[in-house]
């Protein structure tokens, strides 16, 4: 048994690619199902924030409200 990926034969490389592809599909499928599978009424909504008064910062470190 050779423990180097450089000297491995074609079937070993194919096995590695297939295992990586199956693992990637499994992780992507789990992520999609976890994202869309939570329909229990906890939908996130965007909140609008109003801007406050403008503030100018001086070099002395004190802020001035105009």
Biopython code that builds the backbone (N, CA, C, O; Angstrom):
import numpy as np
from Bio.PDB.StructureBuilder import StructureBuilder

atoms = [
    (1, "UNK", "N", (0.852, -1.176, 0.000)),
    (1, "UNK", "CA", (0.000, 0.000, 0.000)),
    (1, "UNK", "C", (0.896, 1.236, 0.000)),
    (1, "UNK", "O", (1.797, 1.372, 0.828)),
    (2, "UNK", "N", (0.629, 2.121, -0.937)),
    (2, "UNK", "CA", (1.396, 3.347, -1.047)),
    (2, "UNK", "C", (0.572, 4.488, -0.457)),
    (2, "UNK", "O", (-0.611, 4.622, -0.770)),
    (3, "UNK", "N", (1.172, 5.293, 0.374)),
    (3, "UNK", "CA", (0.444, 6.346, 1.062)),
    (3, "UNK", "C", (0.623, 7.713, 0.415)),
    (3, "UNK", "O", (0.466, 8.734, 1.084)),
    (4, "UNK", "N", (0.944, 7.748, -0.849)),
    (4, "UNK", "CA", (1.133, 9.012, -1.536)),
    (4, "UNK", "C", (0.039, 9.202, -2.585)),
    (4, "UNK", "O", (-0.262, 8.279, -3.341)),
    (5, "UNK", "N", (-0.552, 10.387, -2.633)),
    (5, "UNK", "CA", (-1.594, 10.661, -3.621)),
    (5, "UNK", "C", (-0.986, 10.819, -5.012)),
    (5, "UNK", "O", (-1.671, 10.609, -6.013)),
    (6, "UNK", "N", (0.278, 11.183, -5.083)),
    (6, "UNK", "CA", (0.932, 11.392, -6.374)),
    (6, "UNK", "C", (1.151, 10.082, -7.132)),
    (6, "UNK", "O", (1.066, 10.054, -8.360)),
    (7, "UNK", "N", (1.426, 9.026, -6.423)),
    (7, "UNK", "CA", (1.694, 7.753, -7.088)),
    (7, "UNK", "C", (0.485, 6.821, -7.076)),
    (7, "UNK", "O", (0.617, 5.647, -7.422)),
    (8, "UNK", "N", (-0.678, 7.314, -6.689)),
    (8, "UNK", "CA", (-1.874, 6.481, -6.665)),
    (8, "UNK", "C", (-2.356, 6.239, -8.095)),
    (8, "UNK", "O", (-2.084, 7.032, -8.996)),
    (9, "UNK", "N", (-3.066, 5.145, -8.286)),
    (9, "UNK", "CA", (-3.542, 4.835, -9.631)),
    (9, "UNK", "C", (-4.846, 5.569, -9.931)),
    (9, "UNK", "O", (-5.380, 6.295, -9.091)),
    (10, "UNK", "N", (-5.340, 5.364, -11.139)),
    (10, "UNK", "CA", (-6.520, 6.092, -11.622)),
    (10, "UNK", "C", (-7.771, 5.772, -10.802)),
    (10, "UNK", "O", (-8.578, 6.666, -10.546)),
    (11, "UNK", "N", (-7.945, 4.538, -10.395)),
    (11, "UNK", "CA", (-9.147, 4.171, -9.644)),
    (11, "UNK", "C", (-9.161, 4.819, -8.261)),
    (11, "UNK", "O", (-10.227, 5.162, -7.750)),
    (12, "UNK", "N", (-7.996, 4.989, -7.657)),
    (12, "UNK", "CA", (-7.928, 5.656, -6.362)),
    (12, "UNK", "C", (-8.315, 7.121, -6.484)),
    (12, "UNK", "O", (-9.047, 7.647, -5.646)),
    (13, "UNK", "N", (-7.824, 7.780, -7.527)),
    (13, "UNK", "CA", (-8.205, 9.177, -7.755)),
    (13, "UNK", "C", (-9.708, 9.293, -8.004)),
    (13, "UNK", "O", (-10.352, 10.217, -7.507)),
    (14, "UNK", "N", (-10.262, 8.363, -8.767)),
    (14, "UNK", "CA", (-11.698, 8.382, -9.048)),
    (14, "UNK", "C", (-12.504, 8.189, -7.763)),
    (14, "UNK", "O", (-13.525, 8.849, -7.568)),
    (15, "UNK", "N", (-12.055, 7.295, -6.892)),
    (15, "UNK", "CA", (-12.747, 7.085, -5.623)),
    (15, "UNK", "C", (-12.728, 8.344, -4.768)),
    (15, "UNK", "O", (-13.730, 8.685, -4.140)),
    (16, "UNK", "N", (-11.602, 9.031, -4.742)),
    (16, "UNK", "CA", (-11.490, 10.259, -3.950)),
    (16, "UNK", "C", (-12.431, 11.329, -4.493)),
    (16, "UNK", "O", (-13.096, 12.019, -3.721)),
    (17, "UNK", "N", (-12.491, 11.471, -5.807)),
    (17, "UNK", "CA", (-13.373, 12.472, -6.423)),
    (17, "UNK", "C", (-14.830, 12.136, -6.151)),
    (17, "UNK", "O", (-15.621, 13.030, -5.853)),
    (18, "UNK", "N", (-15.197, 10.874, -6.247)),
    (18, "UNK", "CA", (-16.594, 10.474, -6.012)),
    (18, "UNK", "C", (-16.978, 10.706, -4.551)),
    (18, "UNK", "O", (-18.069, 11.205, -4.280)),
    (19, "UNK", "N", (-16.118, 10.359, -3.621)),
    (19, "UNK", "CA", (-16.422, 10.576, -2.197)),
    (19, "UNK", "C", (-16.550, 12.067, -1.897)),
    (19, "UNK", "O", (-17.443, 12.473, -1.152)),
    (20, "UNK", "N", (-15.667, 12.884, -2.470)),
    (20, "UNK", "CA", (-15.749, 14.331, -2.253)),
    (20, "UNK", "C", (-17.023, 14.905, -2.848)),
    (20, "UNK", "O", (-17.652, 15.771, -2.241)),
    (21, "UNK", "N", (-17.414, 14.434, -4.029)),
    (21, "UNK", "CA", (-18.642, 14.913, -4.665)),
    (21, "UNK", "C", (-19.879, 14.532, -3.861)),
    (21, "UNK", "O", (-20.778, 15.353, -3.681)),
    (22, "UNK", "N", (-19.931, 13.304, -3.381)),
    (22, "UNK", "CA", (-21.075, 12.865, -2.566)),
    (22, "UNK", "C", (-21.133, 13.643, -1.262)),
    (22, "UNK", "O", (-22.217, 14.024, -0.821)),
    (23, "UNK", "N", (-19.995, 13.883, -0.643)),
    (23, "UNK", "CA", (-19.973, 14.650, 0.611)),
    (23, "UNK", "C", (-20.408, 16.092, 0.368)),
    (23, "UNK", "O", (-21.132, 16.659, 1.186)),
    (24, "UNK", "N", (-19.982, 16.690, -0.734)),
    (24, "UNK", "CA", (-20.400, 18.054, -1.059)),
    (24, "UNK", "C", (-21.888, 18.157, -1.302)),
    (24, "UNK", "O", (-22.532, 19.100, -0.840)),
    (25, "UNK", "N", (-22.442, 17.197, -2.024)),
    (25, "UNK", "CA", (-23.888, 17.187, -2.275)),
    (25, "UNK", "C", (-24.650, 16.989, -0.975)),
    (25, "UNK", "O", (-25.695, 17.609, -0.776)),
    (26, "UNK", "N", (-24.149, 16.136, -0.085)),
    (26, "UNK", "CA", (-24.816, 15.903, 1.203)),
    (26, "UNK", "C", (-24.814, 17.167, 2.051)),
    (26, "UNK", "O", (-25.832, 17.502, 2.658)),
    (27, "UNK", "N", (-23.695, 17.870, 2.103)),
    (27, "UNK", "CA", (-23.618, 19.101, 2.892)),
    (27, "UNK", "C", (-24.529, 20.172, 2.304)),
    (27, "UNK", "O", (-25.216, 20.872, 3.047)),
    (28, "UNK", "N", (-24.543, 20.308, 0.981)),
    (28, "UNK", "CA", (-25.419, 21.297, 0.343)),
    (28, "UNK", "C", (-26.890, 20.953, 0.560)),
    (28, "UNK", "O", (-27.702, 21.840, 0.824)),
    (29, "UNK", "N", (-27.235, 19.679, 0.451)),
    (29, "UNK", "CA", (-28.620, 19.261, 0.687)),
    (29, "UNK", "C", (-29.054, 19.495, 2.120)),
    (29, "UNK", "O", (-30.184, 19.918, 2.367)),
    (30, "UNK", "N", (-28.166, 19.224, 3.065)),
    (30, "UNK", "CA", (-28.487, 19.471, 4.472)),
    (30, "UNK", "C", (-28.675, 20.966, 4.727)),
    (30, "UNK", "O", (-29.579, 21.361, 5.464)),
    (31, "UNK", "N", (-27.835, 21.787, 4.127)),
    (31, "UNK", "CA", (-27.958, 23.236, 4.303)),
    (31, "UNK", "C", (-29.238, 23.787, 3.725)),
    (31, "UNK", "O", (-29.878, 24.646, 4.332)),
    (32, "UNK", "N", (-29.618, 23.305, 2.558)),
    (32, "UNK", "CA", (-30.859, 23.773, 1.929)),
    (32, "UNK", "C", (-32.065, 23.319, 2.726)),
    (32, "UNK", "O", (-32.999, 24.096, 2.926)),
    (33, "UNK", "N", (-32.065, 22.069, 3.189)),
    (33, "UNK", "CA", (-33.217, 21.577, 3.947)),
    (33, "UNK", "C", (-33.320, 22.261, 5.309)),
    (33, "UNK", "O", (-34.427, 22.479, 5.801)),
    (34, "UNK", "N", (-32.206, 22.599, 5.917)),
    (34, "UNK", "CA", (-32.249, 23.289, 7.206)),
    (34, "UNK", "C", (-32.713, 24.720, 7.036)),
    (34, "UNK", "O", (-33.353, 25.270, 7.932)),
    (35, "UNK", "N", (-32.408, 25.330, 5.914)),
    (35, "UNK", "CA", (-32.799, 26.725, 5.669)),
    (35, "UNK", "C", (-34.278, 26.848, 5.346)),
    (35, "UNK", "O", (-34.943, 27.741, 5.870)),
    (36, "UNK", "N", (-34.814, 25.975, 4.495)),
    (36, "UNK", "CA", (-36.200, 26.105, 4.053)),
    (36, "UNK", "C", (-37.162, 25.264, 4.876)),
    (36, "UNK", "O", (-38.373, 25.418, 4.723)),
    (37, "UNK", "N", (-36.682, 24.390, 5.734)),
    (37, "UNK", "CA", (-37.548, 23.490, 6.468)),
    (37, "UNK", "C", (-38.129, 24.069, 7.743)),
    (37, "UNK", "O", (-38.924, 23.398, 8.401)),
    (38, "UNK", "N", (-37.769, 25.282, 8.117)),
    (38, "UNK", "CA", (-38.256, 25.844, 9.378)),
    (38, "UNK", "C", (-39.437, 26.777, 9.123)),
    (38, "UNK", "O", (-39.279, 27.997, 9.086)),
    (39, "UNK", "N", (-40.623, 26.192, 8.946)),
    (39, "UNK", "CA", (-41.849, 26.969, 8.748)),
    (39, "UNK", "C", (-42.688, 26.975, 10.016)),
    (39, "UNK", "O", (-43.869, 26.627, 9.973)),
    (40, "UNK", "N", (-42.107, 27.360, 11.131)),
    (40, "UNK", "CA", (-42.836, 27.358, 12.389)),
    (40, "UNK", "C", (-43.270, 28.754, 12.809)),
    (40, "UNK", "O", (-43.556, 28.977, 13.986)),
    (41, "UNK", "N", (-43.326, 29.699, 11.873)),
    (41, "UNK", "CA", (-43.801, 31.031, 12.184)),
    (41, "UNK", "C", (-42.738, 31.986, 12.675)),
    (41, "UNK", "O", (-43.076, 33.081, 13.123)),
    (42, "UNK", "N", (-41.498, 31.634, 12.613)),
    (42, "UNK", "CA", (-40.429, 32.518, 13.072)),
    (42, "UNK", "C", (-39.741, 33.169, 11.878)),
    (42, "UNK", "O", (-38.518, 33.114, 11.741)),
    (43, "UNK", "N", (-40.542, 33.781, 11.021)),
    (43, "UNK", "CA", (-40.006, 34.423, 9.831)),
    (43, "UNK", "C", (-39.290, 35.703, 10.224)),
    (43, "UNK", "O", (-39.809, 36.485, 11.021)),
    (44, "UNK", "N", (-38.128, 35.921, 9.685)),
    (44, "UNK", "CA", (-37.380, 37.128, 9.969)),
    (44, "UNK", "C", (-37.825, 38.236, 9.025)),
    (44, "UNK", "O", (-38.005, 38.017, 7.827)),
    (45, "UNK", "N", (-37.997, 39.419, 9.582)),
    (45, "UNK", "CA", (-38.379, 40.561, 8.773)),
    (45, "UNK", "C", (-37.351, 41.662, 8.950)),
    (45, "UNK", "O", (-36.686, 41.751, 9.982)),
    (46, "UNK", "N", (-37.230, 42.491, 7.939)),
    (46, "UNK", "CA", (-36.283, 43.599, 8.002)),
    (46, "UNK", "C", (-36.935, 44.776, 8.717)),
    (46, "UNK", "O", (-38.108, 45.071, 8.487)),
    (47, "UNK", "N", (-36.188, 45.442, 9.575)),
    (47, "UNK", "CA", (-36.697, 46.603, 10.287)),
    (47, "UNK", "C", (-36.061, 47.848, 9.703)),
    (47, "UNK", "O", (-34.869, 47.858, 9.393)),
    (48, "UNK", "N", (-36.849, 48.891, 9.555)),
    (48, "UNK", "CA", (-36.361, 50.149, 9.006)),
    (48, "UNK", "C", (-35.909, 51.031, 10.152)),
    (48, "UNK", "O", (-36.638, 51.222, 11.125)),
    (49, "UNK", "N", (-34.704, 51.567, 10.034)),
    (49, "UNK", "CA", (-34.184, 52.466, 11.059)),
    (49, "UNK", "C", (-34.115, 53.872, 10.488)),
    (49, "UNK", "O", (-33.647, 54.070, 9.366)),
    (50, "UNK", "N", (-34.581, 54.848, 11.259)),
    (50, "UNK", "CA", (-34.496, 56.234, 10.835)),
    (50, "UNK", "C", (-33.163, 56.814, 11.271)),
    (50, "UNK", "O", (-32.657, 56.511, 12.351)),
    (51, "UNK", "N", (-32.610, 57.644, 10.418)),
    (51, "UNK", "CA", (-31.338, 58.283, 10.739)),
    (51, "UNK", "C", (-31.546, 59.354, 11.792)),
    (51, "UNK", "O", (-32.572, 60.035, 11.797)),
    (52, "UNK", "N", (-30.581, 59.505, 12.681)),
    (52, "UNK", "CA", (-30.646, 60.522, 13.720)),
    (52, "UNK", "C", (-30.084, 61.844, 13.222)),
    (52, "UNK", "O", (-29.939, 62.067, 12.020)),
    (53, "UNK", "N", (-29.777, 62.697, 14.156)),
    (53, "UNK", "CA", (-29.212, 63.993, 13.797)),
    (53, "UNK", "C", (-27.785, 63.820, 13.304)),
    (53, "UNK", "O", (-27.071, 62.945, 13.794)),
    (54, "UNK", "N", (-27.351, 64.632, 12.345)),
    (54, "UNK", "CA", (-25.965, 64.534, 11.879)),
    (54, "UNK", "C", (-24.992, 65.014, 12.948)),
    (54, "UNK", "O", (-25.273, 65.968, 13.673)),
    (55, "UNK", "N", (-23.857, 64.352, 13.039)),
    (55, "UNK", "CA", (-22.852, 64.673, 14.036)),
    (55, "UNK", "C", (-21.521, 64.875, 13.328)),
    (55, "UNK", "O", (-21.134, 64.072, 12.480)),
    (56, "UNK", "N", (-20.822, 65.951, 13.679)),
    (56, "UNK", "CA", (-19.495, 66.204, 13.132)),
    (56, "UNK", "C", (-18.462, 65.925, 14.211)),
    (56, "UNK", "O", (-18.597, 66.415, 15.332)),
    (57, "UNK", "N", (-17.449, 65.159, 13.901)),
    (57, "UNK", "CA", (-16.402, 64.818, 14.848)),
    (57, "UNK", "C", (-15.218, 65.762, 14.620)),
    (57, "UNK", "O", (-14.715, 65.888, 13.503)),
    (58, "UNK", "N", (-14.786, 66.416, 15.691)),
    (58, "UNK", "CA", (-13.657, 67.334, 15.578)),
    (58, "UNK", "C", (-12.362, 66.617, 15.929)),
    (58, "UNK", "O", (-12.383, 65.473, 16.382)),
    (59, "UNK", "N", (-11.257, 67.277, 15.724)),
    (59, "UNK", "CA", (-9.966, 66.658, 16.019)),
    (59, "UNK", "C", (-9.697, 66.598, 17.524)),
    (59, "UNK", "O", (-8.817, 65.851, 17.952)),
    (60, "UNK", "N", (-10.418, 67.348, 18.322)),
    (60, "UNK", "CA", (-10.204, 67.321, 19.762)),
    (60, "UNK", "C", (-10.877, 66.118, 20.433)),
    (60, "UNK", "O", (-10.655, 65.858, 21.615)),
    (61, "UNK", "N", (-11.695, 65.391, 19.678)),
    (61, "UNK", "CA", (-12.354, 64.228, 20.247)),
    (61, "UNK", "C", (-13.774, 64.514, 20.722)),
    (61, "UNK", "O", (-14.515, 63.573, 21.006)),
    (62, "UNK", "N", (-14.180, 65.780, 20.817)),
    (62, "UNK", "CA", (-15.533, 66.122, 21.232)),
    (62, "UNK", "C", (-16.417, 66.168, 20.004)),
    (62, "UNK", "O", (-15.980, 66.611, 18.942)),
    (63, "UNK", "N", (-17.669, 65.711, 20.132)),
    (63, "UNK", "CA", (-18.577, 65.722, 18.993)),
    (63, "UNK", "C", (-19.447, 66.972, 19.046)),
    (63, "UNK", "O", (-19.836, 67.428, 20.121)),
    (64, "UNK", "N", (-19.745, 67.517, 17.877)),
    (64, "UNK", "CA", (-20.549, 68.715, 17.751)),
    (64, "UNK", "C", (-21.804, 68.374, 16.974)),
    (64, "UNK", "O", (-21.718, 67.832, 15.872)),
    (65, "UNK", "N", (-22.982, 68.685, 17.531)),
    (65, "UNK", "CA", (-24.237, 68.439, 16.829)),
    (65, "UNK", "C", (-24.617, 69.715, 16.107)),
    (65, "UNK", "O", (-24.702, 70.780, 16.718)),
    (66, "UNK", "N", (-24.847, 69.609, 14.802)),
    (66, "UNK", "CA", (-25.196, 70.796, 14.014)),
    (66, "UNK", "C", (-26.655, 70.796, 13.686)),
    (66, "UNK", "O", (-27.139, 71.716, 13.027)),
]
sb = StructureBuilder()
sb.init_structure("model")
sb.init_model(0)
sb.init_chain("A")
sb.init_seg("    ")
for serial, (resi, resn, name, xyz) in enumerate(atoms, 1):
    if name == "N":
        sb.init_residue(resn, " ", resi, " ")
    sb.init_atom(name, np.array(xyz, "f"), 0.0, 1.0, " ", f" {name:<3s}", serial, name[0])
structure = sb.get_structure()
